[in-house]
Amino acid sequence: MGKITGFLELQRIQEVAQPANERVRHYREFVLALKDDEAAAQGARCMDCGIPFCQSGCPIHNVIPDWNDLVYRHQWQRALDVLHSTNNFPEFTGRVCPAPCEAACTLNINNDPVGIKSIEHFIVDKGWDEGWIVPQPPAAKTGRRVAVVGSGPAGLACAQQLARAGHDVVLFEKADRIGGLLRYGIPDFKMEKHLIDRRMAQMAEEGVTFRPNADVGGNVAAAALLAEYDAVVLTGGAEAPRDLPVPGRDLDGVHFAMEFLPQQNRVVAGDVVGKQIKATGKHVVVIGGGDTGSDCVGTSNRHGAASVTQFELLPQPPESENKPLVWPNWPIKLRTSSSHEEGCARDWSVTTKRFEGRGGRVEKLVAARVEWQRDGSGATKMVEVPGAEFELAADLVLLAMGFTGPARRGLLEQFGVELDARGNVKADTDSYRTSVPKVFAAGDMRRGQSLVVWAIREGRQAARAVDAFLMGASVLPR
């Protein structure tokens, strides 16, 4: 619980970030972890609140009060053990998680929650610096073979847990490098990729075999996996982007965000990318107000865009939530990311009507303002405001409106798994089994587009379900 009176005596400490005008010149991380005394002071603020709502707010149920107290007492390695007991990759979540735990913190009632995410970041970085994070190979092998298809956070977590249980695990990835959207979706300035590489080295020592350039459903047949492995886990993510079928969509210069972002990640990794989509000197319009849209803003600023504008179809949320009404649940409120701080015009309640251009290339966007009204049945519908149409210069348009579910062609077609009403692979959260014998599903492929922390949770839980399926029982944690 930290120091008994810590929450009364100590203020929240923010992690230090490099100034915006400096960090836009590079693609490295720019947020610095807390120092020892700062982390201890932040841990001291954790209250003896009886019911730790932070744990219920966290999808993987991190034992937050325990490691806060250990950090306060400078027991760093024990804090790391507690952190790893629920989270395989806290260096990922400590950087990119939106921290629903902090929204649920009891101190957040006063708008001053414990800096849980910054403490997590501190603990795991200190663990790597001190050499405390080492491979954990199994004491004995089971002789069972498991194929995990998809190497994002769900696949990585599932593979590591199964390998530690003694199974021979092969992790298949269709891209040329392991990591899924951690590798080719999240920009390096939010999470550098050496963090994935060092976890891969740990997992290789624990018995995981990595197979990049292995497109299951493409150059690797699903039938081959079913024949060669005792279990198959599908963790391929939700890769089908939501499109915007308006006139002019086929003009050059209108791209999905996931056409734009991975190219820059490859360039940072040292690859030569032909015909890279660049924002340099262009008027960029990002359609979609979520994290992916924010990543497009930050990358465009680093390219040297002439201007960056971000549209959101929904109304502008309030700057601060009504805490007595929504706490400890995740609130809808205005969130300004580090990328927004670097330069971006933002607008809400805007619908895109068409794209226009000359010579086959986009030059402008025609949009209109909308209102959200309730009809006679109480349903909310979008209504265009009369006379509120406007134009905006647009040399590059990036569609970042989320994902509709997993890609169906290839992998899912070959396995023949049943889909749910939303188009995701149908499986429950107890057995994680699909409609096909010995085939399991977890992560965004099962639940739809979600957070890295949810993917880690599902990967861990699916690993336990697979272990129980193979061995009759499991000692792996859920």
ChimeraX attribute file (.defattr): number of C-alpha atoms within 10 A of each C-alpha:
attribute: neighborCount
match mode: 1-to-1
recipient: residues
	/A:1	21
	/A:2	24
	/A:3	22
	/A:4	13
	/A:5	13
	/A:6	17
	/A:7	22
	/A:8	10
	/A:9	11
	/A:10	13
	/A:11	15
	/A:12	15
	/A:13	15
	/A:14	13
	/A:15	18
	/A:16	11
	/A:17	13
	/A:18	12
	/A:19	13
	/A:20	15
	/A:21	10
	/A:22	10
	/A:23	17
	/A:24	22
	/A:25	12
	/A:26	14
	/A:27	19
	/A:28	16
	/A:29	16
	/A:30	19
	/A:31	18
	/A:32	14
	/A:33	23
	/A:34	22
	/A:35	13
	/A:36	17
	/A:37	12
	/A:38	20
	/A:39	25
	/A:40	23
	/A:41	24
	/A:42	30
	/A:43	31
	/A:44	25
	/A:45	27
	/A:46	30
	/A:47	23
	/A:48	15
	/A:49	12
	/A:50	8
	/A:51	9
	/A:52	19
	/A:53	20
	/A:54	25
	/A:55	19
	/A:56	18
	/A:57	20
	/A:58	20
	/A:59	19
	/A:60	19
	/A:61	16
	/A:62	21
	/A:63	20
	/A:64	25
	/A:65	20
	/A:66	18
	/A:67	28
	/A:68	33
	/A:69	22
	/A:70	22
	/A:71	29
	/A:72	25
	/A:73	16
	/A:74	16
	/A:75	14
	/A:76	22
	/A:77	19
	/A:78	15
	/A:79	25
	/A:80	23
	/A:81	17
	/A:82	16
	/A:83	22
	/A:84	16
	/A:85	12
	/A:86	18
	/A:87	21
	/A:88	21
	/A:89	20
	/A:90	23
	/A:91	20
	/A:92	23
	/A:93	21
	/A:94	23
	/A:95	19
	/A:96	18
	/A:97	15
	/A:98	16
	/A:99	21
	/A:100	20
	/A:101	29
	/A:102	24
	/A:103	26
	/A:104	24
	/A:105	28
	/A:106	24
	/A:107	17
	/A:108	16
	/A:109	15
	/A:110	9
	/A:111	14
	/A:112	16
	/A:113	22
	/A:114	27
	/A:115	23
	/A:116	24
	/A:117	22
	/A:118	22
	/A:119	26
	/A:120	28
	/A:121	21
	/A:122	25
	/A:123	29
	/A:124	26
	/A:125	19
	/A:126	20
	/A:127	17
	/A:128	13
	/A:129	10
	/A:130	11
	/A:131	9
	/A:132	14
	/A:133	18
	/A:134	14
	/A:135	15
	/A:136	14
	/A:137	19
	/A:138	15
	/A:139	9
	/A:140	10
	/A:141	14
	/A:142	14
	/A:143	10
	/A:144	15
	/A:145	18
	/A:146	27
	/A:147	23
	/A:148	28
	/A:149	28
	/A:150	29
	/A:151	30
	/A:152	26
	/A:153	33
	/A:154	35
	/A:155	34
	/A:156	29
	/A:157	24
	/A:158	31
	/A:159	33
	/A:160	27
	/A:161	26
	/A:162	27
	/A:163	27
	/A:164	22
	/A:165	22
	/A:166	20
	/A:167	24
	/A:168	21
	/A:169	27
	/A:170	20
	/A:171	24
	/A:172	25
	/A:173	25
	/A:174	21
	/A:175	17
	/A:176	10
	/A:177	16
	/A:178	24
	/A:179	23
	/A:180	22
	/A:181	18
	/A:182	21
	/A:183	25
	/A:184	22
	/A:185	20
	/A:186	22
	/A:187	25
	/A:188	22
	/A:189	20
	/A:190	19
	/A:191	23
	/A:192	21
	/A:193	20
	/A:194	12
	/A:195	14
	/A:196	20
	/A:197	15
	/A:198	12
	/A:199	19
	/A:200	19
	/A:201	13
	/A:202	18
	/A:203	24
	/A:204	17
	/A:205	15
	/A:206	24
	/A:207	23
	/A:208	25
	/A:209	18
	/A:210	20
	/A:211	19
	/A:212	17
	/A:213	15
	/A:214	19
	/A:215	19
	/A:216	23
	/A:217	17
	/A:218	13
	/A:219	11
	/A:220	16
	/A:221	16
	/A:222	20
	/A:223	12
	/A:224	10
	/A:225	19
	/A:226	17
	/A:227	9
	/A:228	12
	/A:229	16
	/A:230	18
	/A:231	22
	/A:232	24
	/A:233	27
	/A:234	29
	/A:235	33
	/A:236	29
	/A:237	31
	/A:238	23
	/A:239	19
	/A:240	15
	/A:241	18
	/A:242	14
	/A:243	15
	/A:244	15
	/A:245	11
	/A:246	11
	/A:247	12
	/A:248	18
	/A:249	17
	/A:250	14
	/A:251	18
	/A:252	17
	/A:253	21
	/A:254	19
	/A:255	19
	/A:256	20
	/A:257	23
	/A:258	20
	/A:259	15
	/A:260	20
	/A:261	22
	/A:262	17
	/A:263	21
	/A:264	23
	/A:265	22
	/A:266	16
	/A:267	12
	/A:268	17
	/A:269	14
	/A:270	9
	/A:271	11
	/A:272	11
	/A:273	11
	/A:274	7
	/A:275	7
	/A:276	12
	/A:277	15
	/A:278	18
	/A:279	25
	/A:280	16
	/A:281	14
	/A:282	19
	/A:283	20
	/A:284	28
	/A:285	29
	/A:286	29
	/A:287	25
	/A:288	22
	/A:289	20
	/A:290	15
	/A:291	17
	/A:292	22
	/A:293	24
	/A:294	21
	/A:295	24
	/A:296	29
	/A:297	31
	/A:298	25
	/A:299	25
	/A:300	30
	/A:301	24
	/A:302	18
	/A:303	18
	/A:304	16
	/A:305	20
	/A:306	14
	/A:307	20
	/A:308	25
	/A:309	20
	/A:310	25
	/A:311	21
	/A:312	21
	/A:313	20
	/A:314	17
	/A:315	13
	/A:316	13
	/A:317	13
	/A:318	12
	/A:319	11
	/A:320	12
	/A:321	16
	/A:322	13
	/A:323	15
	/A:324	8
	/A:325	9
	/A:326	13
	/A:327	17
	/A:328	21
	/A:329	16
	/A:330	16
	/A:331	18
	/A:332	13
	/A:333	13
	/A:334	12
	/A:335	13
	/A:336	10
	/A:337	14
	/A:338	18
	/A:339	23
	/A:340	20
	/A:341	13
	/A:342	17
	/A:343	19
	/A:344	20
	/A:345	12
	/A:346	15
	/A:347	16
	/A:348	17
	/A:349	18
	/A:350	23
	/A:351	20
	/A:352	21
	/A:353	17
	/A:354	16
	/A:355	23
	/A:356	18
	/A:357	17
	/A:358	10
	/A:359	8
	/A:360	12
	/A:361	17
	/A:362	22
	/A:363	20
	/A:364	21
	/A:365	21
	/A:366	16
	/A:367	18
	/A:368	17
	/A:369	20
	/A:370	21
	/A:371	15
	/A:372	16
	/A:373	12
	/A:374	11
	/A:375	9
	/A:376	7
	/A:377	6
	/A:378	8
	/A:379	9
	/A:380	12
	/A:381	11
	/A:382	15
	/A:383	13
	/A:384	15
	/A:385	14
	/A:386	9
	/A:387	8
	/A:388	11
	/A:389	16
	/A:390	13
	/A:391	15
	/A:392	15
	/A:393	18
	/A:394	24
	/A:395	22
	/A:396	27
	/A:397	29
	/A:398	23
	/A:399	24
	/A:400	28
	/A:401	22
	/A:402	22
	/A:403	18
	/A:404	17
	/A:405	22
	/A:406	25
	/A:407	19
	/A:408	17
	/A:409	10
	/A:410	17
	/A:411	21
	/A:412	20
	/A:413	13
	/A:414	15
	/A:415	19
	/A:416	15
	/A:417	21
	/A:418	16
	/A:419	17
	/A:420	12
	/A:421	8
	/A:422	12
	/A:423	18
	/A:424	25
	/A:425	30
	/A:426	21
	/A:427	22
	/A:428	15
	/A:429	14
	/A:430	11
	/A:431	17
	/A:432	23
	/A:433	24
	/A:434	22
	/A:435	15
	/A:436	11
	/A:437	11
	/A:438	17
	/A:439	22
	/A:440	27
	/A:441	32
	/A:442	34
	/A:443	32
	/A:444	28
	/A:445	26
	/A:446	30
	/A:447	25
	/A:448	20
	/A:449	21
	/A:450	15
	/A:451	16
	/A:452	23
	/A:453	25
	/A:454	21
	/A:455	29
	/A:456	29
	/A:457	25
	/A:458	29
	/A:459	32
	/A:460	31
	/A:461	25
	/A:462	33
	/A:463	32
	/A:464	25
	/A:465	23
	/A:466	27
	/A:467	23
	/A:468	15
	/A:469	16
	/A:470	18
	/A:471	11
	/A:472	9
	/A:473	12
	/A:474	16
	/A:475	9
	/A:476	16
	/A:477	11
	/A:478	17
